Amino acid sequence: MSQAKLSIRDVRVRRRGVDILHVPHLDVLPGEVLAVIGPNGAGKTTLLMVLALLERPSQGQVLFEGQSVEGQELPLRRRMAVVLQEVLLLRRSVVDNVAMGLALRGVPSRERQKRALHWMERFGIAHLAHRGTRNLSGGEAQRASLARAFALEPEVLLLDEPFNGLDQPTREGLLEELAGVLAETGVTTVFVTHDRDEAARLAHRVAVLLGGRLRQVGPVAEVFAAPVDEEVAAFVGVETMVPARVVGDAGGLARLEVAGHAIEAVSRGPLAADVLVCLRPEDVVLALPDGLSTSSARNRLPGVVTRVVPAGVQVRVTVDCGFPLLAAITRQSLEELGLGVGVRVVASFKATAIHLIPRSGGH
């Protein structure tokens, strides 16, 4: 593995004698996009400010390419660009704002204009070059902020909730544009978000921060599919977590008892006797009891629909199988199956879809 571009070691940030952030170890690899995810108040922005060398930790080290940043903060900050959640633009033209960072770094006027206009074009706001910033929409202002950051040609880009406050169509468009730019430039990027979808669409790896503590770091698919504990599972979207007892484990396949049902799950190592069965709603398939099913799932549980809630392009259906089991299905499937409260169904899911977590003492 190549040397990390940016690292922190045993970093603590204390306020009023209380640790609001404690991260023993974190590496940001060259060229990767790392998403730091967590709920509001988790310490995400504080972590970003530490990485951006804009906040000095109470304890610990920040490393840039393996070397301590101590005493080198200013020259290293010139190799970075930061986009804050609140867009900060001066009351000047858009092109002047986009070129501002270059002016502060002494880049000649002609080169400033060339780079500013290039990135404005890339983010679809070249036609706004001479417009005043007071007349920009939220999406246009954020595009200007991103163009200003990329115009600096940074080695490290740090983004703080860059899509917060944008309406859905604007957010979708900007997500797609930013994903393309990050892929093209390969700039090492850290961005913080509370939105799992943003992390899944933009990041190579994800770091889950809860209560100021880094709980899990890994590839996005791995963290979302195999969270390390119940709290992480809840945050990354595992909405069915039900106590189970392991009654057998052989050949990589565990047999479990769950609310009177026998199910099977792929096991990835030794298991405790008492576990939590974790299922994401998109991994559950619903069918009518007398319908033909082409599913290859090993687990099929009868149940009754207790709740149907539209959620964007999908519908969330809760099924009572002796425990509440949540499924996310399409509106078309809902209509074809004629599902509603009280309808009997069969819920199926593959052994590979189940993630097992040791039960905590509270269960």
N, C-alpha and C positions, 0 to 999 in steps of 0.2 A: 504494500500500500504506500502511495506517495505521501510525502510529508504534508501535514495539515497546513492550510493557508492561515487559519485563525484558530486559536485554541484558548480554553480557559482551564485552570487547574485550582481546585479547592477554593473557588470564589464564593465569598459571602458578602452580602450587602445588608448592613444593619441600619435600622432607623429607630430612634428612641430605645436603644438597647435590645431590639428584637430583630432576629434574622428574617428579612422579607424575601431573601433569595439565597439559596445554597446549592451550588452546582459543583460537585467534586471534579467532574471531568467532562469536557465536551470538545470535540474536534469538528471543524468545518473544512471539508476536503476541497482541494482545488477544482474549480469548474462545477461543483455541485450546487443544487438548490436545496437548502435545508429549511424546512418549515418548523417553526416553534409554535406549537398549538396548546391551547389551554383556555379555560373560562376567563371571564373578566376578573381582574384582581389576582391572577395567578402569578404575576411577576414577569410576564412576557416582555413588556416594554422596558422594564429595568434591565433584563438580560440583554436586550438589543442595545441599550445605551452603553452597557459595559463593553460589549463587543465592538461598538462604534467608537470606543475610547472617549465617550462624552460623559461618562460617569466612572469615577474611580471606586473600585470595590473596597469594602472595609478590610477584606482579607483576600489573599490569593493572588494569582498571576494571570495576566493576559499575554498570550504569545502570538507573534506574527511571524509566520514561516519558521517557527521553532525558537525564536529569540524573544526575550522579554521586551515588552513595549515601554518599560520604565525609562523616562527621559526622552523617548522618541515619539511621544504622542502626536505632536503637531505634524512632523513630516509624514508619519504613517496615516494620519487622517486625510492627508492630501492624496493618498492612494485609495481612498474609500469615497463612497457617496451614500447619503442617507436620505430616504424619503419618509417624512413623518405622516402620521395619520391626519393631522390638521395641515392642509396645504397652505404654505406660506409664500405668497406672491406680493411683490411690491406694486404700487399703483403706477406701473409703467406698461409699455407694450409687452405682449406675450414674448416676442423674440428677444427683447431686452432681458426679460426674466430668465428665459432658457439659457441665454449666453452669460448670465451673471456670474456663475461659478467659474467659468473660463476667464472672465475679466479679473476676478479676484486672484486667479492663479497666474496672471500675467501673460495670457495667450494673446497674440496680436489680433487686432480688430478683424481683419479679413478672415483669419482662421476661425475666430469666434463665430462670425456670421455663417460661415460654411458649415461648421459642425452643428450649430443651433438649428439651422434650416433643415439639415439632413435628418436630425432626430425629430423635429416637428413633423416633417413629411412621414417619417416612419410611424409616428403615433397619430397620424391623420388630422393634424391641426395646423398645417402649413398655411392654410387659407386664413388663419387667425393671427398671422405674424404681427400685424400692426394694430390689432384690437387691444383696447385696454383690458386689464385683468378684472376690473369690476363687472364687466359684462359677460364673464364666462360662466357656463354651467358647472356643476360639481364635477362631471365627467371630464369636461374640457380642462378644468383647472388641474385635475389629477394627471391628465395626459401631459400638460405642460410641466408639472413637477417631475414626472418620469423622464420626459425628454431632457430636462435640465440635468438630471442625474446621469443619464447615459451619455450626454454630450461630454461629460468629464472623462469618459473612457476609464472608469474605475477598475481596480483589481478586485475590489470587494464592494458589493451592493447590499445595503441593509434597508429593509422595507418594514414599516410599522403599520399594519392593518391598511394596506393601500386601497382596498375596495370598500372600506367602511363608509356607510352613509350614501352609497350610490344606489340608484334604483336598479331593479333586476336586469332589464335590457342593457343598460349602460355597463353594469357589472360584468355581464356575460361577454359583451364585446371587448372590454378592456382585459378581462382574463385571457381571452384568446390571443389578443395582440401581445400581451406581456409574455405569455408562454412561447410565442414565436420568437420574440426578441431575445429571451433568455437562452433559447436553443441556438439561435444564430450566433450570439456573442460568446456564450460559454462563460460568462462572468460568474465568479463565485458569489453566491447569493444567500442571505439569511432573511427570511421574512416571517413576521409573527402574525398570527390570525387565530380567531376563535372558531373559524369555519372549516369543518372537515373537508368539504367539497373543494375549497380553494387549495388546501394542502394536497389532496389527492390529484388535482389537475396540474399543479405547478412543480411539486417537490420530488426530488429523488429519495430523500430521507426525511423523517419526521421526528421531532423531539417533543415529548409530552411533558408539559410543565403544570403541576398541580400544587397549589399552596406554596409556591416558591421553591418546590423541589422537583428536580428532573427525574421523572419516573421511568421513562423508557425512551430509547433512541434506536432507530433502525429504519430499514426500507419501508416505504409507506404501506405497501401491501402486507408486509409481515406484521407491522404494529397493529394495523386495523384488523387483521385476521387472528392474531395471537397476542392479545394484550396480556401484560404480566400479572395484573391483579384486577380485582373487581372495580376499583375506582377508575382505572385506565379504561377498562372495558366499557363502562357506562359512558365515559366521555367520547370514545371513538365510535359509538353507535351500536354497541351490542345491547339490544333492548330486551332480549329474553335471557334471563339468568335464573336458573332454577336448581335447587339443591338435588343432588343425586348421590347414589351409593354405588361404588365399583364392586361388582360381583365376580368379575373375571377379566383377565388381561393376558391375551396370548396372541402371538403372531402379529403384533402391532395393532390389534383390534380389541378395544375394551368393551365389555358388556356392563350395562348400567341399569339400575332401577330408578325410575323417575316418576313419582306420583302414580304408582301402580302400573306403569308401562315399562317394558323392557326395550332398551334401545342400544345401538352400537355406535361407537365413535373411534376414529383413528387415534391411537395413543402414540405420543412422541417421547416416551421415557417412562420411568417409574411413576406410579400414581398413588396419591393418598387414598384412603378408603372413602373419604367424603370429599366430594368435589362440587363445583358449580358447572352446569352445562350452559355454555354460552352460544347463542345463535343470533346472527344478524337477520333482520326481517327480509332482506332480499334473497336469503338462502332458503326460505320456506315456500313450498309450492302447495297450492290448494286445489282440490278436486272434489267433485260430488261423490258420495259413497258408491253409487251405482255407475259412475262414469268410467270410461276407459282411460287409463293413464299410461303414458309412455315414459314416465319417470323411472330412472334406474336407482332411485334412492332406496337405501336399506331400511330406513325408518319411516313408518306410516302410522300416524296416530289419529283416531277418530275424535271429533270434537264438534262444538256448536259455536257458531259465530255470535259474539256478544257485542261487538262494536265495529262500525265502519266509518272511517274518517278520511275524506279526500285530502290529499297532500300534494299539490302541484299536479304533475303528470301521472302520479301514482295514487293508489288508494291504500291506506293502512287498515288492515283487518285484524282484529283480535279474536282469537279462537280459544275457547275453554276446553283444554284437553286434560283437565284435572289440575292444570296450572295455566296461566295466561300465556299464550303463544302468539307473537306478533308476526304477521306476514305483510310484505309490501308487494302489491300486484298492480297490473295496469287496469285502467278503467275499462278497457275492452274485455279483459278477463272477468272483471266484476259483472259486467253485463251478460257475457256469454254464460257464466255460471249461475246467474240470477241470485247473487249472494245478498243477504240482508240479515239483520239480527234474528236469531232463532233457526237459521238454516244449518243443517248438519253437513259437515264436510270431512274430508280426510286431509290432514296436513302431513306433508312428506318433506324430508330433508336428508341429504347425504351424510354418511359417516365422516367424510372429509370436511363438512361444513361446521362441525361441532368443535369448539375450543373448550378445553377443560382447565379449570383453575382450582387450586386447593381452596377449600372452604375456610373462611376466617372464623374466629371464635364467636362472631355475632350471629351465625346461622345455625 
